[in-house]
Amino acid sequence: MPLKFLCNYCPKDFPNVKLLFDHYEEVHKPYLKLYKIKYRPSKQVGLASATSPREACQRLGWKIKDCWNIEEIKG
């Protein structure tokens, strides 16, 4: 069985990692922002790429009501 590389943002798979990276750069990267988020219950800080702060919290497995000091990192 050949190895497949799965896109984290859409239901596509690719036969090699280069094609996956090219897909990400062309299709997803223009819409994603990087967020730095502090999580109240554990005082952890996380980084997540997402289209919104709510989605960034969800990607980290956190509830938006428990996230605070959400910063968009420009770069």
Summary of the structure (lengths in Angstrom):
residues: 75
radius of gyration: 14.7
end to end distance: 39.3
largest distance: 45.2
contacts: 177
relative contact order: 0.17
helix: 33%
strand: 33%
